[in-house]
Amino acid sequence: MPIVVEERFESRSTVAGKSPSVELRYWIKGTDDDLAARAALEAEAPADYDGLVRQDVQIEPQGPDLWDGTVRYSAASFGGPQTGESVFSFDTGGGTRHITHSLQTITRKAPPGKTAPDFKTAIGVTDSGVEGVDIVVPVYNFSETHYLPESQVTQNYKLTLFGLTGKVNSGSFRGFAAGEVLFLGASGSKRVAPGGTQDWEVTFRFAASPNATNLKVGEITGIAKKGWEYLWARFGDRTDDEAKALVKRPIAAYVEKVYDSGNFAGLGI
């Protein structure tokens, strides 16, 4: 006797809204084998219904060669953040910068009867130059993980991310002024939910360094630089009349652009 699967009159119970679902109800006739009954139901019921994905199949015996079958459908779930959601993280561990001048020379001492040369806050001055020192400076590192629909992460989009890597923001971004945020790159992986729905988990990494004004190098003042521009000084020999010594003093200061700027609107986040 062949197995017959018929949809019941009370089938298609539906829930609409943020968590939509549908239940299809069936009679399975012609077998007392539960595995055969379930296989026949799975073959008859559609894999998806009205945009929803089949989640589970249930059968219950009702009599000789008769089974009640229920197939439930709901939106595909990734078991974590869903498409369109985001996760954010940050740290303020700071970065390092090589400086040639301190904020202030606290002590300047020499042997009795001698005067220590005044290097105007220069650090590590030698006969041939100024060595300077590496210090910790404010760098705000942050990352954002976004769960993007498969349709957004095209080859052109990936190439856009590639092109923006190593660039600073040309306009305001996440509350930072132009020139303060460096895009360190992105990494992505595709997720597949039960039922075959797919999206992309993409993590974007950034570092922010503040723009600055009224900087000072030795006796050179009023220097302005954007967060990721580079400041350096040219030194020359000068005479310290009090100490009767030849000293190194900054004779010029330079602000260099070392990163191109880019429009972060292309990140699509």
N, C-alpha and C positions, 0 to 999 in steps of 0.2 A: 504494500500500500504506500503510495507516494506521500511525502510530508507536504502539508499545505499550510501556508502562512497567510493569515488574513488580518488586515487592520481593523481594529474594533471601532464601534461608533463613538465611544467616549475617549478616543485618541486625540492627540494634538492639544493637550493642556499647555498653555503658554503663559510665560511671565515676560513682560516688557520692562525696559528701564535700564539702569546702570549695570544690572547683572541679569541679562536676558537668558531664558532657558525654554526648552520645549520638551515634552514627553510624548513619544509615539507608543501606542498600546496595540498589541497584536494577540490573536489566537494562533497557536501552533498545534496542528492536528496531524495524527497519523504515525506517532512514534512514542515509545515509552523510554527511549534513550535520551537522557538529558543533554549529552554532548551533541547528539545529532540535532536535537531541538534547538539548541543554542546556535549551532552552525547554520541551520536553515534561517533563523531569525537574523543573524549577522549578514547573511547573503541577501536577504530581502530588504532590510532597513537601509536607507541611504547613509553614506559616509558623512554627509553634512546636510543641514536643513536650514534654509533661510539665513545663510551666513554663519550659522552656528556649527560647531564641530561635535561629532558623536563622542561622548565621554565614557559611557558604560552601558552594558547590556545585561538585563536581569530576566531570569525565567523562574516561574513557580508552577509546580504541578497542580492541576485542577481536577483531574480524573484520569481514567484509562486513556492513554494516547492523547491527552489534552494538556496543554501548557498555556499559562498566561505569560506573555512577554512584554517587557518595558524597555525602551531605548531612550536614553536621556541625552540631550544636546545642550551645550552652553558655549560661551565664548572661549576661545583657546587661551590657556594660561601658561606663562613661562615659569611659574613657581617662584617668582621674585618680582622686581620692578617691572611694570608693564610698559608696552610701547607708549612713548610720549612722556614717561616719567624721567626724573633726573636724580642723581646723587652727587653731592658736593663735598669736597674736603680741602683743607689748607694746612700750612705750617709756616711759622715765622722764624725758622731756624737761621735765616740770614745767609749772606754770601760773603765773599772776601774781596777786598780791593787793595791794591798796592798804592800807598800814599807816600809822598815825599816830605810832607809838612804836618806837624802836629797842630792841634788847636791852640796850644799854649806851651811855652817852655817853662817848666816849673822851677828848675834849678840850673844855674850855670856857674860852675866852680872851676878854679884854677889853683895851682900851687901858690904858696905865699910869694907875694911880690909880682905875680903874673896876673893877667886878665884873660879870662876865657873868651875866645872869639864869639861874636854874636852871629849865629847863622840864620836868624829871623825865622825860627821854628822849623828849619830844615832838619831832617832826621838822617843820621848815619853819613855825615859828610866826610869824604876822603879827599886826598889831593887830586884825584881824577874825576870825582863826581859825587852824586848823592845817592846812597843806597836805598833809603826809604824802608818801609816795613809793611807787611800784610796785616790788615785788620778786618774784623767782622763788621759788615755794614747791613742796614736793613734791606732785606729782600723777602717779599711776600710770595711764597710759592703756593699755588692752588691748582686744583684739578676739578674737572666736571665730567661726570659720566652721564651720557644721554642715551636713551633707548629710542632709536630712530627707525621709522618705517623703512622697509626694504626699498620702496620706491625712491627714497631720498638719497640713499647711498649708492649713487651711480659711479661709473668710472670717472666722469667729469668732476663729480664732487670729491672723490679721492684725490684727483690731481690738484684741485683747488686747495685742499688741506696741505698737500705736499708743497705747493707754491707759497703758502703763507707761513710755513715753518721757518723759524729764524727771522721773522719780521716783527716790528713793533707796531702798535696800534696807531693808525693815522687819525683816528677820531676817538672820542670818549668810549670807554668799554668797561662795563661792570663797575662804574663809579670812579674809574681812573681816568686821568687826563691823557690826551694824546702824547705818545712817547714814553709812557710809564710801563706798559705791559709788553712783554716779549713772549711770543707764542713758541713753545718748545716742541710742539708736534702733537700728533694724535695717534692712537692705536685702536683698532676695531676688531670685533669678532661677531660672526653671525650666530643668532640663536634660533632654534627650531622648537616650537611648542608642540605638544601632543595634538595631532590632527594636521600638522604640516605648516601652520602659520609661522612666518619668519620675520625677524627684525634684526637690527644691528645694535650691539652694545659698543659705544664709541667713547673713549676717554680722551679728553683734551687737557693738556698740561700748559701752565703759564707761570711766569715769574714777573713780579712787579717791583720796580725800583722808583722812588719818588723823583720828580723833577726838582731842581734846586736853583735858587737865585742867591745873589750876594755872597758867593763863595770867595775865598781868599787863598792865594798862594803866595807866601812870603808877604811882600809889600804890595802885591798886585791884588786889587779888590774889584768887587762888582761883577764877578764872573757868573754867568747863568748857563746851565746845561740841563738837557732833558735826561730822564732816568737812565737810558741806555747809551747815551753819548759818553765819550771818553775824554777825560781832562788830563793834560800833561803839561809839564813846564820845561822851558829851555833855561839852562843855568850858564852863568858867566862868572869870571873872576872879578871880585871887588876887594877893596882894601878896607879892613876894619881898623880905623885910626886908633881907637882906644886900646885894642889888643895888639896893634902893630903886626897884623897877620893878613895874609891873602885868604879870602873866604869865597865860597860858592854862594851865589845869590840868584834867584830866578829873575831873568831879564825879559821873559815873555811867557804867556800862558796860551794854550791852544785847546779848543773844544772840537773833537773829531766825531763825525758821524760814522759809525761802524756797522750799523744795521739798517737795511732798507725798511721803509714803512709799508704797511698793507692795510686794506679795508677788511676788518674782522667781521663785517656783515657776511662775508663769504663763508664763514664757519657754519652759518645756519643754525645757531643756537641762541 
